[in-house]
Amino acid sequence: DLASLKKLQGVFDRMEMDSFEEVRKIRKDSLVAPVKRPVDWTDKGSEKRTDSENKIVKNPKAPRVIADSDAFSDRKIFYIPSERLFWGGGSSMKPSGKKQLEILAAFMKRLPCQTTIGELAPGKSPQDSPSPQKSLERAWAVANYLTEKQGLPKSRFSIAVPNLGPAEQPYRQRMIQIALILRTMD
């Protein structure tokens, strides 16, 4: 019938193409009438402000100092194998060793304390124990890296001669011992 053809006339006027260009021609004739959708506008908006519910605290709780925590009371000495920090038998540091000391320095910046650094011997036999000179060079290299490169104060550090450590704790390899002496022990 003629009335239906007139309604369909606008549908077949042009060919549809998918493209990135903007469509400039708008079809006015359609088989389906547009639906009027109700929009619910509120006076104050649909979201609440989050800062309106915040309250000012006059006496905020002081942040916990990590040295005062019982969780870290038995974690005052760090042992790092020397082979992870240094190349061969020398005192030149590896990049991976510097990365480990960087992590330790971030912890030490939050924990103001005196620090003693030394190298422990792996056993009691003379061939296992490193020379005191080599141990002092390695301890000095660790202390120098923490003060010069990581910015920790030099007054907090001291280096020590090799120590065999407790008899019940034998070491299989050379270990750098970094002992944190907390302020409660001053």
Buried (B, 14 or more C-beta within 10 A) or exposed (E): EEEEEEEEEEEEEEEEEEEEEEEEEEEEEEEEEEEEEEEEEEEEEEEEEEEEEEEEEEEEEEEEEEBEEEEBEEEBEBEBBBBBBBEEEEBEBBEEBBEBBEEBBEEBEEBBBBBBBBBBBBEEEEEEBBEEEBBBBBBBBBBBBBBEEBEBEEEBBBBBEBBBBEEEEEBEEBBBBBBBBBEEEE
